[in-house]
Amino acid sequence: METTRFGRFKLTARVEKFPLRKPFHITGHTWVDTEVLTVELEKDGHIGRGEASGVYYRKFDDATSNIKQINAVRPRIEIGIDRECFQRLLPVGGARNAVDCALWDLEAKLTGRAAWQIAGLNQPQPLLTTFTVGANHPDQMAADARAYTHAKAIKLKLTGQPPDADRVRAVRDVLPDVWLGVDANQGFTRSFLEALMPVLVEARVELIEQPFKIGEDAQLNGLNSPIPVAADESVQGLADMQGLIGRFKVVNIKLDKCGGLTEALLMAQEARRLGLDVMVGNMVGSSLAMAPAFLVGQLCKVVDLDGPIFLSHDRPTPVRYENGMISCPAALWGSPVVSR
């Protein structure tokens, strides 16, 4: 994976708020809007952009805190920096993600090579993506799932509470043929998962995401789950990968967690070396956040890039959702400047 150093940039960072279409519920959290950090790097009349939501369960990883992180190292960035050096300037998290993705976008515009070419990937193709149903009454979750009229893959948010079994059954009853996964967002106990497992197997659930709290992954020891278990909150970045062996089968890579596309691609490579399947996910954000994650998705078995569908409005050039697939227009991010 190449990295190019350029001279001085002008850096702009701002917080933008995107209201949600309706409240979104997961274990322990409800959102009515999302605040994102948008970074622009300008050089020679070209602008590279990146977006980050941060990670809600980490302290000081919200949009406002991330602007403070960036301002603290602004002089070092603006004198010129490459992506490799930048990885050492900020820790994993939203601040590094927004700048890293802006560097990729700017590099594409300045070199005339698309981000996928710089990354050494094949030309991106549309990807099957999951569409997420927030935790709610079982009947409402079934209705929400059916509202995704073209979806071929659905992910259910569960909470570790008794209604979870009925939630799974209700959605499977109305959508008998879709790929189905569940995400506990750290909400399960070992005994709850064992009691729920027959329901998940009967409903042909194909993925269980982050059942236990961070630091309690030992609850997976000896579980012998017939359904692959994915690590989300349990893997923040490249340094956490080795600790997944023997407990998880899948690693969920999110750019906000690991600090950008540069580390995400390294994580995908390391996952394959360790024999883990790769998944790409997202924090709720606009299409600008999905575009670099879409490149990671080209390497993944499971893709969960549905964040923009929850927003009341999106970027002017949005990603496209058609027939259960996501595709990313070249004009959105990571492409050379096209003469008009």
C-alpha positions as CSV (number, residue, x, y, z in Angstrom):
1,M,0.0,0.0,0.0
2,E,1.6,3.2,-1.2
3,T,1.8,6.5,0.8
4,T,2.7,9.8,-0.7
5,R,4.0,12.9,1.2
6,F,2.8,16.3,0.0
7,G,3.8,19.8,1.2
8,R,1.7,22.3,3.1
9,F,-2.1,21.8,3.5
10,K,-4.8,24.1,4.7
11,L,-6.9,22.2,7.3
12,T,-10.5,22.9,8.0
13,A,-12.4,21.0,10.7
14,R,-16.1,21.5,11.6
15,V,-18.9,19.7,13.4
16,E,-22.1,18.9,11.5
17,K,-25.3,17.5,12.9
18,F,-27.5,15.1,10.9
19,P,-31.0,14.5,12.4
20,L,-32.3,10.9,12.2
21,R,-35.5,10.0,10.5
22,K,-36.7,8.5,13.8
23,P,-35.0,7.5,17.1
24,F,-32.6,4.5,16.9
25,H,-32.2,2.1,19.8
26,I,-29.5,-0.3,20.8
27,T,-28.4,-1.8,24.1
28,G,-28.2,1.1,26.5
29,H,-28.4,3.9,24.0
30,T,-30.9,5.9,21.9
31,W,-30.1,8.4,19.2
32,V,-32.3,11.1,17.7
33,D,-29.4,12.7,15.7
34,T,-25.7,12.2,15.0
35,E,-22.9,14.7,15.2
36,V,-20.0,14.1,12.8
37,L,-16.6,15.7,12.4
38,T,-15.9,16.8,8.8
39,V,-12.3,17.5,7.8
40,E,-11.1,19.2,4.6
41,L,-7.5,19.3,3.5
42,E,-6.8,21.9,0.7
43,K,-3.7,22.0,-1.5
44,D,-3.2,23.5,-5.0
45,G,-7.0,24.2,-5.3
46,H,-7.9,20.6,-4.5
47,I,-9.8,19.5,-1.4
48,G,-9.7,16.1,0.3
49,R,-12.5,15.3,2.7
50,G,-13.1,12.9,5.5
51,E,-15.8,12.3,8.0
52,A,-16.0,10.7,11.5
53,S,-18.6,10.1,14.1
54,G,-16.3,8.9,16.8
55,V,-17.2,6.0,19.0
56,Y,-20.0,6.5,21.5
57,Y,-18.8,4.2,24.2
58,R,-15.3,5.7,24.4
59,K,-14.5,8.8,26.4
60,F,-13.5,11.9,24.4
61,D,-14.3,10.3,21.0
62,D,-17.1,12.6,20.0
63,A,-17.1,15.2,17.3
64,T,-16.3,18.1,19.6
65,S,-13.5,16.3,21.4
66,N,-12.0,15.1,18.1
67,I,-11.8,18.7,16.8
68,K,-9.7,19.5,19.9
69,Q,-7.4,16.6,19.2
70,I,-6.9,17.8,15.6
71,N,-6.3,21.4,16.7
72,A,-3.6,20.1,19.1
73,V,-1.6,18.7,16.1
74,R,-2.8,21.1,13.4
75,P,0.7,22.7,12.9
76,R,2.3,19.3,12.4
77,I,-0.4,18.4,9.8
78,E,-0.4,21.6,7.9
79,I,3.3,21.7,7.2
80,G,2.8,18.5,5.3
81,I,2.5,14.8,6.3
82,D,2.0,11.4,4.7
83,R,-0.5,8.8,5.9
84,E,2.2,6.5,7.3
85,C,3.6,9.3,9.6
86,F,0.2,10.5,10.5
87,Q,-0.7,7.1,12.0
88,R,1.8,7.9,14.8
89,L,0.4,11.4,15.4
90,L,-3.0,10.6,16.8
91,P,-4.4,7.5,18.6
92,V,-7.1,5.3,17.1
93,G,-10.4,7.0,16.9
94,G,-12.6,9.5,15.1
95,A,-10.0,12.3,14.9
96,R,-7.5,10.2,13.1
97,N,-10.1,8.6,10.9
98,A,-11.4,12.0,9.5
99,V,-7.9,13.3,8.7
100,D,-6.7,9.9,7.3
101,C,-9.6,9.7,4.9
102,A,-9.1,13.3,3.9
103,L,-5.5,12.4,3.1
104,W,-6.6,9.5,0.9
105,D,-9.1,11.7,-0.9
106,L,-6.6,14.5,-1.4
107,E,-3.9,12.1,-2.7
108,A,-6.3,10.8,-5.3
109,K,-7.0,14.3,-6.5
110,L,-3.4,15.3,-6.6
111,T,-2.0,12.1,-8.2
112,G,-4.8,11.4,-10.6
113,R,-5.1,7.8,-9.2
114,A,-8.2,6.6,-7.4
115,A,-8.0,5.6,-3.8
116,W,-8.6,2.0,-4.7
117,Q,-5.7,2.0,-7.1
118,I,-3.4,3.6,-4.4
119,A,-4.5,0.9,-2.0
120,G,-3.7,-1.9,-4.6
121,L,-7.3,-3.1,-4.8
122,N,-9.4,-4.1,-7.8
123,Q,-11.9,-1.7,-9.1
124,P,-14.7,-1.5,-6.5
125,Q,-17.9,-3.4,-7.3
126,P,-21.4,-3.0,-5.7
127,L,-21.7,-4.9,-2.4
128,L,-24.5,-6.7,-0.6
129,T,-25.1,-4.8,2.6
130,T,-27.0,-5.5,5.7
131,F,-29.8,-3.2,6.7
132,T,-30.2,-2.6,10.5
133,V,-33.4,-2.9,12.5
134,G,-33.1,-1.1,15.9
135,A,-34.3,-2.8,19.1
136,N,-38.0,-2.4,19.6
137,H,-41.3,-4.3,20.1
138,P,-41.2,-7.5,18.1
139,D,-44.1,-6.4,15.9
140,Q,-42.5,-3.0,15.2
141,M,-39.2,-4.7,14.3
142,A,-40.9,-7.0,11.9
143,A,-42.6,-4.0,10.3
144,D,-39.3,-2.1,10.2
145,A,-37.6,-5.1,8.5
146,R,-40.3,-5.4,5.9
147,A,-40.0,-1.7,5.1
148,Y,-36.6,-2.5,3.6
149,T,-38.4,-3.8,0.5
150,H,-35.2,-4.6,-1.5
151,A,-33.1,-5.9,1.4
152,K,-31.4,-9.3,1.1
153,A,-29.6,-9.1,4.4
154,I,-31.0,-7.8,7.8
155,K,-29.2,-7.2,11.1
156,L,-31.2,-7.0,14.3
157,K,-30.2,-5.1,17.3
158,L,-30.9,-7.2,20.5
159,T,-30.6,-6.1,24.1
160,G,-30.1,-9.2,26.3
161,Q,-33.7,-9.1,27.5
162,P,-36.6,-11.7,27.2
163,P,-38.2,-10.0,24.1
164,D,-35.1,-10.9,22.1
165,A,-36.4,-14.3,21.2
166,D,-39.7,-12.9,19.9
167,R,-37.9,-10.2,18.1
168,V,-35.9,-12.8,16.1
169,R,-38.9,-15.0,15.4
170,A,-41.0,-12.0,14.3
171,V,-38.5,-10.8,11.7
172,R,-37.8,-14.3,10.4
173,D,-41.6,-15.0,10.1
174,V,-42.1,-12.0,7.8
175,L,-38.7,-12.3,5.9
176,P,-38.2,-16.1,5.5
177,D,-35.4,-15.8,2.9
178,V,-33.1,-13.0,3.9
179,W,-29.6,-13.4,5.5
180,L,-30.1,-12.6,9.1
181,G,-27.6,-11.5,11.8
182,V,-28.0,-10.2,15.3
183,D,-26.0,-7.6,17.2
184,A,-26.0,-7.5,21.0
185,N,-23.8,-4.5,21.5
186,Q,-22.3,-6.1,24.6
187,G,-25.8,-6.8,26.0
188,F,-25.7,-10.6,26.6
189,T,-24.6,-12.8,29.4
190,R,-23.3,-16.3,28.8
191,S,-26.4,-17.9,30.2
192,F,-28.7,-15.6,28.2
193,L,-26.9,-16.4,24.9
194,E,-27.0,-20.2,25.7
195,A,-30.8,-19.9,26.3
196,L,-31.3,-17.9,23.1
197,M,-29.1,-20.0,20.9
198,P,-31.8,-22.6,19.9
199,V,-34.0,-19.7,18.7
200,L,-31.1,-18.2,16.7
201,V,-30.4,-21.6,15.1
202,E,-34.0,-22.3,14.3
203,A,-34.3,-18.8,12.7
204,R,-31.2,-19.5,10.6
205,V,-29.3,-16.6,12.1
206,E,-25.8,-16.5,10.4
207,L,-23.9,-14.1,12.7
208,I,-23.8,-13.1,16.3
209,E,-22.1,-9.8,16.9
210,Q,-20.4,-8.7,20.1
211,P,-22.4,-10.7,22.6
212,F,-20.5,-9.7,25.8
213,K,-19.0,-6.6,27.3
214,I,-15.5,-5.4,26.5
215,G,-13.1,-7.3,28.7
216,E,-15.4,-10.2,29.2
217,D,-14.5,-12.2,26.1
218,A,-13.5,-15.2,28.3
219,Q,-17.2,-15.9,28.4
220,L,-16.8,-17.3,24.9
221,N,-14.4,-20.0,26.1
222,G,-15.8,-23.4,25.3
223,L,-19.1,-22.0,23.9
224,N,-18.8,-24.0,20.6
225,S,-21.4,-21.7,19.0
226,P,-22.8,-23.2,15.8
227,I,-23.2,-19.6,14.6
228,P,-20.0,-17.5,13.9
229,V,-19.4,-14.8,16.5
230,A,-18.0,-11.4,15.4
231,A,-15.9,-9.1,17.5
232,D,-16.9,-5.4,17.3
233,E,-16.3,-3.5,20.5
234,S,-13.7,-6.1,21.5
235,V,-11.4,-5.1,18.6
236,Q,-10.5,-1.4,18.4
237,G,-7.5,-1.6,16.1
238,L,-4.7,-3.6,14.7
239,A,-3.1,-4.2,18.2
240,D,-6.2,-6.1,19.4
241,M,-6.3,-8.7,16.5
242,Q,-4.2,-11.4,18.1
243,G,-6.4,-11.6,21.2
244,L,-9.4,-12.7,19.1
245,I,-8.0,-16.1,18.2
246,G,-9.9,-19.0,19.7
247,R,-12.9,-16.9,20.6
248,F,-14.2,-15.1,17.6
249,K,-14.5,-16.1,13.9
250,V,-15.2,-12.7,12.5
251,V,-13.7,-9.2,13.0
252,N,-15.8,-6.2,12.5
253,I,-13.6,-3.3,11.2
254,K,-14.9,0.2,11.6
255,L,-12.9,3.2,10.5
256,D,-14.0,5.3,13.5
257,K,-12.7,2.6,15.8
258,C,-9.4,1.9,14.2
259,G,-8.6,5.5,13.1
260,G,-9.0,5.4,9.3
261,L,-8.7,3.6,6.1
262,T,-5.0,3.1,6.4
263,E,-5.2,0.9,9.5
264,A,-8.5,-0.7,8.4
265,L,-6.8,-2.1,5.3
266,L,-3.9,-3.4,7.5
267,M,-6.5,-5.0,9.8
268,A,-8.2,-6.8,6.9
269,Q,-4.9,-8.2,5.8
270,E,-4.0,-9.3,9.3
271,A,-7.4,-10.9,9.8
272,R,-6.9,-13.1,6.8
273,R,-3.4,-14.1,8.0
274,L,-5.0,-15.1,11.4
275,G,-7.7,-17.1,9.6
276,L,-10.5,-14.7,10.6
277,D,-13.4,-13.6,8.4
278,V,-13.7,-9.9,7.8
279,M,-16.7,-7.6,8.2
280,V,-16.9,-3.9,7.7
281,G,-19.3,-1.8,9.8
282,N,-20.1,1.8,10.5
283,M,-21.1,4.3,13.1
284,V,-24.2,6.2,11.9
285,G,-22.9,8.8,9.5
286,S,-23.3,10.3,6.0
287,S,-22.3,8.9,2.7
288,L,-18.9,10.6,3.1
289,A,-18.1,8.2,5.9
290,M,-19.4,5.2,3.9
291,A,-17.2,5.8,0.9
292,P,-13.8,4.8,2.3
293,A,-15.4,1.9,4.3
294,F,-16.8,0.7,0.9
295,L,-13.2,0.1,-0.2
296,V,-12.7,-2.1,2.9
297,G,-15.9,-3.8,2.0
298,Q,-14.3,-5.1,-1.2
299,L,-12.3,-7.4,1.1
300,C,-15.1,-8.5,3.4
301,K,-17.4,-11.5,3.8
302,V,-20.1,-9.3,5.6
303,V,-20.8,-5.7,4.8
304,D,-22.8,-3.4,7.1
305,L,-22.8,0.1,5.5
306,D,-26.3,1.4,5.9
307,G,-25.7,4.4,8.1
308,P,-27.1,7.1,5.7
309,I,-30.5,5.5,5.5
310,F,-31.2,6.6,9.1
311,L,-30.5,10.3,8.3
312,S,-33.2,12.8,7.4
313,H,-30.8,14.2,4.8
314,D,-27.4,13.1,3.3
315,R,-24.5,14.6,1.3
316,P,-25.3,16.1,-2.1
317,T,-23.6,13.1,-3.8
318,P,-24.8,10.1,-1.8
319,V,-24.0,6.4,-2.0
320,R,-26.7,4.4,-3.8
321,Y,-28.8,1.5,-2.3
322,E,-30.4,-0.7,-5.0
323,N,-31.6,-4.3,-4.7
324,G,-30.0,-4.7,-1.4
325,M,-26.6,-3.5,-2.7
326,I,-24.5,-0.5,-1.9
327,S,-22.4,1.3,-4.6
328,C,-20.4,4.5,-4.3
329,P,-20.3,7.1,-7.0
330,A,-16.8,8.2,-8.1
331,A,-17.6,11.9,-7.4
332,L,-18.3,11.3,-3.7
333,W,-14.8,10.5,-2.5
334,G,-11.4,9.1,-3.4
335,S,-11.4,9.7,-7.1
336,P,-9.2,11.9,-9.4
337,V,-10.6,15.3,-10.5
338,V,-12.6,14.9,-13.6
339,S,-12.5,17.7,-16.2
340,R,-15.9,19.0,-17.1
